[in-house]
């Protein structure tokens, strides 16, 4: 069974900390994505990557950066965590355009 | 821009039917449908590509009207297991990304 694994299920961080959220997929997928999920807002795209070392901004990239050094791993970085970044973060991967997404189980991040 | 889903929420009794709509202001190449149960990851239901097709499996099917930039998800003879939040996601021609709607919460009661 194909898998997208997010390293942490729950995280609590302090305001101003640098936070790393890790995502690994074992499907040899080209495309990887980071979304944040908030009640009533659905899934909003933060960043995505269509190849190793290639990345593009999504709809809400402010305050975030990403890294994709290897095909299977896509990291989301919060440069200086703020309370408005408290959210559920979902990683997903896809074989290509027009193909289904496989989502990870999510990381619930609380910034205090 | 996020696609617009309607209704925002729906309550059904077991055996009843439901339709969830998804509309976009942009020309679309693909429409995805996912279901997410509380505390779990969204799970893929189906994807429809440009061409106005209809797809289905079991009692869940969907249509894609390319000209109207709309898709509908049809749930027939609903079961308790259908409860969850349904998301549509839209992709544009030549694009890598999928933009998701705010979701439709569906609750099926016995």
HADDOCK unambig.tbl for C-alpha pairs under 7 A between the chains (distance, minus, plus):
assign (segid A and resid 40 and name CA) (segid B and resid 102 and name CA) 5.88 0.50 0.50
assign (segid A and resid 41 and name CA) (segid B and resid 102 and name CA) 4.78 0.50 0.50
assign (segid A and resid 42 and name CA) (segid B and resid 100 and name CA) 6.76 0.50 0.50
assign (segid A and resid 42 and name CA) (segid B and resid 101 and name CA) 5.82 0.50 0.50
assign (segid A and resid 42 and name CA) (segid B and resid 102 and name CA) 3.67 0.50 0.50
assign (segid A and resid 42 and name CA) (segid B and resid 103 and name CA) 5.66 0.50 0.50
assign (segid A and resid 43 and name CA) (segid B and resid 100 and name CA) 5.65 0.50 0.50
assign (segid A and resid 43 and name CA) (segid B and resid 101 and name CA) 6.96 0.50 0.50
assign (segid A and resid 43 and name CA) (segid B and resid 102 and name CA) 6.75 0.50 0.50
assign (segid A and resid 44 and name CA) (segid B and resid 100 and name CA) 6.83 0.50 0.50
assign (segid A and resid 45 and name CA) (segid B and resid 99 and name CA) 6.93 0.50 0.50
assign (segid A and resid 97 and name CA) (segid B and resid 95 and name CA) 6.99 0.50 0.50
assign (segid A and resid 97 and name CA) (segid B and resid 96 and name CA) 5.41 0.50 0.50
assign (segid A and resid 98 and name CA) (segid B and resid 30 and name CA) 6.07 0.50 0.50
assign (segid A and resid 100 and name CA) (segid B and resid 44 and name CA) 6.73 0.50 0.50
assign (segid A and resid 100 and name CA) (segid B and resid 47 and name CA) 6.77 0.50 0.50
assign (segid A and resid 101 and name CA) (segid B and resid 44 and name CA) 6.87 0.50 0.50
assign (segid A and resid 103 and name CA) (segid B and resid 41 and name CA) 5.91 0.50 0.50
assign (segid A and resid 103 and name CA) (segid B and resid 42 and name CA) 6.30 0.50 0.50
assign (segid A and resid 104 and name CA) (segid B and resid 41 and name CA) 6.02 0.50 0.50
assign (segid A and resid 105 and name CA) (segid B and resid 40 and name CA) 5.90 0.50 0.50
assign (segid A and resid 105 and name CA) (segid B and resid 41 and name CA) 4.65 0.50 0.50
assign (segid A and resid 106 and name CA) (segid B and resid 41 and name CA) 6.73 0.50 0.50
